[in-house]
Amino acid sequence: MGLKVRREKPPFRADHVGSLLRTARLKAARELRARGEMAADTFKAIEDREVEGVIRKQEATGLRSVTDGEYRRISWNIDFLENLDNVESYVGERKIKFQSSGPQPRPRLLRVIGKLGGYKPHPMIEHFKFLQAHAKQTPKLTIPSPSSLHFRYGRDAVPASIYPSMDDFYRDLGQSYRKVVRAFTDAGCRYLQLDEVNLAYLCDPSLRKVVSNRGEDPAALPAIYAGMINAAISDIPPDMTITMHLCRGNFRSSFVASGGYEPVAESLFNTINVHGYFMEYDSERAGGFEPLRFVPKGKTVVLGLVTTKSGTLEMKDAIKRRIDEAAKFIDLDQLCLSPQCGFASTEEGNVLAEDEEWAKLAMIVEIADEVWG
């Protein structure tokens, strides 16, 4: 498959998106804590032990980047965003639904309650410090992209009394993020991932229609989101790696959107100043590899070819053939391999067993070693 080149900086040849299935012990403790039947310090001790255990397990699997599995979160996005200055969560009806006849995620929504752009100490800084203190491999932090405070809600999240102009909201949100990202770098974070579902959602005609129906222009949003992301990462040190994860929704193995990356590809790869892209590619819903022709030299694409939505283990040769197909549009040396998403974007997790999750991660490490050395 060509020249074998080992990567010494992230994203690594075998990498992963971040969230992992919560252990039975952690789930039981969280339930007791929620019912008021476990003291906060007792719960924290259990949570710490489970996080330390999942770090060790990732390292034992051969992964060179490790996360805390997002074990301290209920949701991949709400827990981060509700702790920004002047943002709050509340109970309300979800506007965008998963394509599932089963349960939907908890009805927790977000809104702005004052001017953004300020900074208050974010609890996930302490989460990162714990990860860093216990990791032997590169610690990676995952946070939602700034677009997560806008796409699902539009104006519903941004009162006109606070922001008559949406342009001011976008500017201030970018500055809020810049301050939080800087605080993470000051804590030692050098591998940060922005989880960006909304650019992938904008590849789905039905979701573009949702945006149009509320009076916004879906064609304008990629440039707006790119501007916020670039503002968010404008104050990072030169030795820091920023990646972006693109996905079409992930809750209990269901999804929201369909459509290839073509509508956003040029903007995605050439106007957003991240170093790498974790790209969902486990099903036909993600389209073909043709959009990868827009990726400039010096940027990396992590192919999400292994699904987290099912426990069935893929055939290694089939994954290698898909890597070969992608390499027709981008240099093999610019590619890496990962699952298509996290295994547990919310605490409920996807519909597979823990041993199936670890088998998939181990296989990714094996394939990466065979393809890239």
Secondary structure, DSSP 8 states (H G I E B T S, - for coil): -------SSSS-SB---S-----HHHHHHHHHHHTT-S-HHHHHHHHHHHHHHHHHHHHHHT-SEE--TTTT-SBTTHHHHTTSTTEEEEE---SS--S-SS-----EEEEE-S--S-----THHHHHHHHHHH-SSEE-EEEE-GGGGTTTTGGGGS-TTT-SSHHHHHHHHHHHHHHHHHHHHHTT--EEEEEE-HHHHTTSHHHHHHHHHTT--TTTHHHHHHHHHHHHTTT--TT-EEEEEE-S--BTTB-S----SGGGHHHHHHTS--SEEEEE-SSGGG--SGGGGG--TT-EEEEEEE-SS------HHHHHHHHHHHTTTS-GGGEEEEESS-S-SBTT--SS-HHHHHHHHHHHHHHHHHHH-
